[in-house]
Amino acid sequence: MQQEIPAIENAPKRTGYPKLKFGLTWLIVIPGSLWTIVTYYLPVSGGTLNRIERLMTTPMIALLSAASLFCHLLLFGR
């Protein structure tokens, strides 16, 4: 006779991808992230960049951060 483990046998099945929810927290996270990029990352790591290079680097850092967050959501979203 095989022993049953209810926690494993009745575990919920993952179906589909997690849903993105944009709440009030994002009103703090997005501007705070952009402020951190402009005031910390760029002066520390890009001190020799001119104005145009800074304007191009800021969106690239923001997009890479968003992609990282999205990948994290896909892996650990439930």
Backbone bond lengths (Angstrom), bond angles and torsions (degrees), N, CA, C in turn:
res aa  C-N    CA-C-N  psi(-1)  N-CA   C-N-CA  omega(-1)  CA-C   N-CA-C  phi
1 M - - - 1.450 - - 1.531 109.32 -
2 Q 1.323 115.84 130.34 1.447 121.17 -176.51 1.522 109.96 -89.70
3 Q 1.318 115.47 133.68 1.456 120.52 -179.30 1.537 109.95 -78.46
4 E 1.318 116.62 134.07 1.462 121.21 179.10 1.522 109.92 -97.79
5 I 1.308 115.25 140.60 1.454 121.09 175.95 1.527 106.37 -113.54
6 P 1.336 117.79 105.94 1.473 120.60 -173.81 1.532 113.80 -59.87
7 A 1.321 117.85 -34.88 1.461 119.60 -177.69 1.524 111.24 -65.64
8 I 1.333 116.75 -33.23 1.460 120.00 -180.00 1.522 110.94 -85.73
9 E 1.301 116.58 -40.75 1.464 120.82 -177.74 1.533 111.60 -65.59
10 N 1.326 116.75 -36.78 1.463 121.26 -175.23 1.524 112.78 -104.25
11 A 1.319 117.13 19.77 1.461 120.07 -179.20 1.527 109.64 -65.93
12 P 1.351 117.02 139.55 1.467 119.29 179.31 1.524 110.63 -66.18
13 K 1.297 115.89 141.39 1.467 122.11 179.80 1.523 109.56 -88.07
14 R 1.340 115.85 138.52 1.467 120.37 175.78 1.509 108.76 -79.65
15 T 1.301 115.56 124.97 1.459 120.20 177.26 1.515 108.89 -128.05
16 G 1.293 116.21 129.38 1.458 120.70 176.63 1.520 112.22 73.79
17 Y 1.313 114.71 -175.13 1.448 121.87 179.94 1.520 109.82 -96.78
18 P 1.338 117.44 154.53 1.464 118.93 176.98 1.525 110.86 -65.76
19 K 1.303 115.85 151.54 1.461 120.85 -179.16 1.522 109.80 -91.99
20 L 1.319 115.16 138.38 1.454 120.35 175.38 1.519 109.13 -81.83
21 K 1.314 115.78 131.46 1.454 120.70 177.69 1.523 108.28 -122.51
22 F 1.301 115.89 123.18 1.454 120.61 178.00 1.526 108.36 -104.82
23 G 1.314 115.25 108.28 1.456 120.98 -179.43 1.518 110.66 -112.28
24 L 1.312 114.61 -161.99 1.461 120.55 -178.75 1.529 112.17 -66.49
25 T 1.306 117.34 -25.65 1.458 120.51 179.31 1.518 111.36 -59.85
26 W 1.324 116.98 -36.49 1.463 120.56 -178.99 1.523 112.17 -66.82
27 L 1.341 117.34 -22.81 1.464 119.96 176.17 1.526 111.36 -68.33
28 I 1.324 116.52 -19.90 1.464 121.43 175.79 1.523 110.20 -96.60
29 V 1.320 117.48 -40.78 1.459 121.98 -173.91 1.524 112.17 -66.85
30 I 1.313 118.36 -47.13 1.469 120.82 -174.83 1.534 112.11 -65.89
31 P 1.346 119.75 -52.78 1.472 117.59 177.81 1.529 112.41 -64.79
32 G 1.325 116.82 -35.56 1.466 119.67 177.99 1.517 112.12 -63.95
33 S 1.319 116.57 -38.82 1.461 120.59 178.15 1.527 110.94 -65.81
34 L 1.320 116.51 -45.40 1.469 119.63 179.12 1.527 111.06 -63.79
35 W 1.321 116.95 -39.16 1.460 120.72 178.17 1.531 110.42 -63.77
36 T 1.329 116.70 -41.24 1.465 120.74 178.93 1.520 111.14 -64.23
37 I 1.316 117.13 -40.45 1.468 120.58 178.72 1.523 110.24 -62.18
38 V 1.325 116.22 -47.54 1.464 120.55 -174.96 1.524 112.09 -70.96
39 T 1.340 118.20 -37.93 1.460 119.85 -174.63 1.522 114.44 -93.90
40 Y 1.336 117.97 -20.33 1.460 118.86 -177.91 1.528 112.72 -115.94
41 Y 1.313 117.62 -59.19 1.466 120.16 -174.04 1.521 112.60 -62.13
42 L 1.303 117.07 -48.78 1.468 119.22 -175.64 1.524 113.13 -66.26
43 P 1.331 120.84 -45.92 1.464 118.37 177.85 1.535 113.43 -65.54
44 V 1.333 116.99 -35.54 1.465 119.08 -177.64 1.525 111.54 -76.22
45 S 1.330 117.36 -50.92 1.465 119.53 -173.53 1.522 113.46 -95.19
46 G 1.308 118.27 -15.58 1.461 119.88 -177.99 1.509 112.14 -128.29
47 G 1.317 116.64 46.19 1.464 120.91 -177.29 1.514 114.13 -62.96
48 T 1.326 117.82 -23.25 1.460 120.50 -177.71 1.525 112.97 -97.61
49 L 1.336 117.26 5.01 1.466 120.21 -179.30 1.520 110.86 -76.35
50 N 1.321 116.57 141.69 1.456 119.20 174.06 1.534 109.05 -84.39
51 R 1.318 116.86 -178.00 1.471 120.56 -173.62 1.530 113.01 -62.24
52 I 1.318 117.80 -44.39 1.463 121.55 -179.08 1.531 110.19 -63.84
53 E 1.317 116.61 -42.63 1.460 119.83 179.36 1.532 111.02 -63.87
54 R 1.313 116.84 -37.54 1.475 119.88 176.23 1.526 111.23 -64.89
55 L 1.332 116.06 -41.97 1.465 119.26 179.50 1.528 111.63 -65.03
56 M 1.317 117.79 -28.62 1.467 121.09 177.75 1.532 111.31 -83.21
57 T 1.321 117.30 -31.90 1.463 121.29 -176.69 1.523 111.84 -74.56
58 T 1.318 118.07 -37.43 1.469 120.89 -177.71 1.525 112.81 -58.26
59 P 1.347 120.61 -50.20 1.464 118.74 177.81 1.528 113.25 -65.38
60 M 1.333 116.70 -31.86 1.467 118.42 178.83 1.530 110.81 -65.56
61 I 1.321 117.38 -42.55 1.463 120.53 177.68 1.522 109.80 -64.37
62 A 1.331 117.38 -42.28 1.465 121.14 179.97 1.528 110.90 -63.33
63 L 1.341 117.58 -42.06 1.467 120.40 179.00 1.522 112.02 -66.76
64 L 1.318 117.72 -40.10 1.467 120.28 177.32 1.529 111.00 -65.56
65 S 1.324 117.14 -38.02 1.464 120.25 176.91 1.525 110.80 -65.47
66 A 1.331 117.05 -41.77 1.465 120.77 178.42 1.530 111.01 -65.44
67 A 1.328 117.13 -39.87 1.466 120.53 177.78 1.519 110.89 -64.15
68 S 1.323 116.49 -39.49 1.461 120.56 177.83 1.524 110.80 -64.21
69 L 1.316 117.00 -43.08 1.462 121.34 178.35 1.527 110.99 -64.27
70 F 1.325 117.47 -40.34 1.457 121.41 179.14 1.529 111.29 -65.10
71 C 1.330 117.06 -43.15 1.485 120.15 177.15 1.520 110.54 -62.63
72 H 1.322 117.38 -39.90 1.461 121.14 177.60 1.533 109.92 -62.60
73 L 1.316 116.55 -41.42 1.477 121.02 178.42 1.518 111.00 -62.51
74 L 1.325 117.55 -41.58 1.464 120.07 179.61 1.528 111.67 -64.90
75 L 1.323 117.23 -36.95 1.454 119.65 -177.88 1.517 113.22 -79.03
76 F 1.324 117.20 -41.64 1.457 120.68 -172.84 1.522 113.18 -119.11
77 G 1.313 117.91 24.78 1.464 122.18 -169.17 1.503 117.71 -73.45
78 R 1.268 120.87 -5.25 1.471 119.21 -177.20 1.461 112.06 -107.75
